Amino acid sequence: MADKSDLDFTYTTIDKIFRLSIGETGDFSGAKYDGDFSMSLEEAQKAKHKFIADSLFIREGSRVLDMACGWGPFCKYIKEERGAEIIGLTLSEGQAKACRANGLNVVVKDCRTVKPEDFGTFDAITCIGGLEHFCSIEQWQQGKQEEIYRNFFKTIHNLLHAQGRFYMQTMTFSKKMLPFNEIDINAEPGSAAYVLALMMKEFPGSWLPYGPEMVIRNAEPDFNLISKSSGRLDYIETISQWRKKFRQFKLEKYLLYLALIPKYLMSKEFRHQVAIFQISPNKVCFEREIMDHYRLVFEKT
């Protein structure tokens, strides 16, 4: 799994830049347009939050756990719109600090190790984008990926009340994924081999599941699948909107960009990692069907 230092690079390093671009409790996961790309990014993110809350039957008095909560957008929605009790978990110190400053109950903790004695049990649990970080390349190479997912679903099962529901949103590899040995940071810029190598730099310590089928079969027999839908096209639009917002001028934000220049000049590895500001590797992977994106709703058996 991506460790705390990996996730601190991906999320804490860009914490202030993200919040200045997307908002204090901005959502760093795919929105839900359902084909209506006239919607604003904020409207599409709220539509996603409503879909999740409705799918999980979250209402006033519900107890909810939001694993890999990011900057707390779903926590904020549930607290304000549903009147439910919600706890968020993250491994990013920057995210946790920002969430607490905005009045959200967020704890720095590895969601794979949560037990009922930590926070009690819940009516509903979400993991919006977290599964993408659970398996490292090394663990995949060792044949441990499915075991990691099975163990995670057992953790969820233990934390849910009877017939409780779990929502997962995750990127997956898709039909045009390359063999691992073809991925190369020195490949021709723009090629699938190069773009996938950038993805590995952007999300160190992380390896995706091979299609939703891998996730679903490892949820059995502890969960029944209630619904499955692809958000690939929605995510392409989401990334396009993010990129516009990251480029919008704000003096404080651009001073932060300037502060990164010395590291950019000194570190080739860092140049690869921040190449995402020039080319969006995950957007390209979605467009070329190297990757897909799924929304999955499960119910505890």
N, C-alpha and C positions, 0 to 999 in steps of 0.2 A: 504493500500500500504506500501511496505518497505519504511521507512523514511530515511532521510539523514544519520543518525547514522548507520542504518542497512547497507546501501550501502557503507558507508565509511569503515565499517568493511570488507565487501566482496571485495571491490576494492581498497580503499586507503591503507589499511593495507598491502596488498601484492603488492602495486604499484611498488616499486623498485625491488623486487624479480621478478615480472612479466617482467619488462622491461629488466632486466639483463638476463632473460631466453629466452624471445620470441622476444625482440627487442623494440626499442623506440616507434614504432607505431604498435606493435603487435596486432593481432586480437584474442580476447577472445570469439569467437563464432564459431559455426560449419563451417568447410570449405566445399568445393564442389568438391568431387572426381569423382562422377558419376561412381563408380565402378572401376576406374583406380587408384588403391592404390600404383602404382609405382611412382605417382606424389609426389613431396616434399610437405610439409605442406605449404610452401610459395606459390608454384604454385597453390595448391588447393584453398588457400585463394584468390589469385588473380583471379582465375576462378570464384569464388563466386562474387567478386566485379564486374567483367565484366558482369556476368549474371544479377545482380541487375541493373546496369547502362543501359544495353540493354533493360531490361524489362520495365524500367521507361522512356525510350527514352531520357536519359540524354546526352546532347551535349554541345558544347561551347555556353555560354550565358545562360544556364539553371540556375534557382535558386533552390537550394536543401537544405532541412533541414534533418539532421541526428540526430534523437532522440535516447538517450541512446548510445552516440557515442563511449563510451569506450576510448581507447587510440588513437583514430582517424584514424584507418587504412582505412576506407572507405572514410573519408574526404580527406585523403592524395591521394588516388587513383583518386577521382573525380577532385581534384584540379590539379593534375599532368597529368592525362591521358585524361581527358575530357575537361579541361579548363573551368569548370563550377564554379559558386559561391556557396559555401557550408558553412552552419553554423552548428556546432555540439552542442548538449546539453547533459549535464551529471549532476548527483547529487554528484559525487565524486570529492572532492577538489584535491585529488592526481592526478586523471585522467586529470582534467582541466589544472592543472599546467603543467603537462607533455606535453599535447597537445599544449599549447601556446608556450612552449619552443621549440617546433618543427614547429612553424610557422603556426599553425592551428587556425582558428577562432572558439573557443569553449567557451561556457557560462555555468556557474553553474545555472541550472534552472530546475524545475519540468516540464517535457514535457506535462503533463496532463493539465497544466494551461496556456499554450501558446495561445495567441490571435493574430489576424492579426496586431493589433497596436503595438505589440512587435517587430516583425521583418519583417512585410509585409506578402505577400502570396508567394506561391512556385509552381513551375512546378512539383516537385517530392518530396516525403517525405519517409524516411526510419525509421524503428524501428527494429533494429537487436538485438533481445534478451531482449528488454525492457519490453515487456508485461509480462514476467515472474515475474516481481517485482510489478505489478500494484495492485494485490489483496492480502491482507493478509489472514492468516488463520481465524482470527476473522471476517473479512468481508465476507469470504466465509460462515462461520457458521451462519452469520446473513442474508444470502441470498442475498448479495449485488453484487456478482461477475459479473453477466450479466449486471447489471446497470452500473458498472464501465467500462466494455468494450463498452457498447453503448455510454456512455458519451465520452469515448476516441475517438471513431470513429466520433462523431460529432465535436470534436476538430479538427481532421484531415480534415474533410470535409470543415470546415471554413477556414482552412489554405491553401487549394489547389485551384489552378486555375481550371476553367472549364475543365473537362476531364483529370485533373491531375491524376497521379498514385501514389500509396502507396505500399511499400514493407514491409512486416512483416516476421520476422523469429523468431520462438518461440518453446520452449519445451512445450509439452502437456503431461497430463496423458494419458495412453493407456489402452488396454484391460485387463492387469493383475494388475492394480492398486488395492491396498488393501483398505478396509474400514478404515476410519480415526482412529477408536478406536483400531485398531490392530497395529498401528505404535508405536514403543517403543524403546527408546534408550538403555534400559536394556535387550532387546531381544538378542538372540544368535547372536554373531558377524557373519556377512556374510548373515544373513537371510534378507528377503525382509523387514520385520518390522524394523530391525536395520538400513539397508541401507537408507530407506526412512526417518528415524529419523535423520540420518546424513545429508541428503539433507536439512532438515529443519534447522539444525544448520549452514550449509554452507551458506544458503540464508535466513537469518532471515527476518521475515515480508513478506514472499513471498509464494504464492500458485498458482499452474499452472492451466490453462484452461483444461477442460475435453474434449480433442480431438479437432481437427481443426473445427469441426462442431459448437462448442460453439462460436468460434471466428467469423466464417463466418456468422452465423445467426444474430450476434449482429452488423455486418457491414451493414446489410440490413436495410432499403432500400437506404441508402446513397451511397453504393458502389456495383459495380458488381465485382464478382470474375473472374479474368482473368486466373490465373493458380494456381495450388496447387501441391506440391511434397513433399515427405518424405525425410528427410536427416538423418534418424536414423543411418544407417550404416556409412554414412560419418562422423557423429559426434563421433561414436565409434573410428574410425581411428584418428580423430582430437585429441581426448583426449589422445590416446596412444602416439601420437607425442608430445603433450604438456608435458606429464609426463617424457618423455626422456629428453626434454629440461630443465625442472625444476631440474633434477638430474645431469645435466652436471656441472662439477666443474668450478666455478669461485670464486676466493678468496673473493671478495667483497660480492657476493651473499651468500656464506657459513658463512661469518661473520654476515650477517643479520639473517640467520637461528639460529646461536648461540645466538644472542641477544634475541631471543624469548624464550629461555630455561627457564629463571626465571618465566615468565608468564605461561609457559607450566606446570611447577612444582606446581605453586600456584593455578591455576584455572582449575577445572574440566571442566567447560563450555568451556574454551579455548581449552582444550585437545580434546573435541568433535569437535570444529570448525576446528581445523587443522588436524583432522584425515583424511581429504581429501588428505594429502600428503602420506598417507599409503594405503588408499583404495579410489578409485574414485567412490563415490556413484552415480553420474549421469551416468557414464559409465556402471556400473552394472545395473542400471535401464533401460538403453537403451538395453543392452544385453538380459535382461529378459522380455522385452516388457512391463515393468511397465510404461515406458515413451516412447514417440515418439518425433519427431522433424520435424517441417513443415516450408516450404517456401511458402508464400502466396503473390500473386500480385493482387491488387485491382485497379479499376478505378472509379473515382468519377462519380456518375450518374448526 
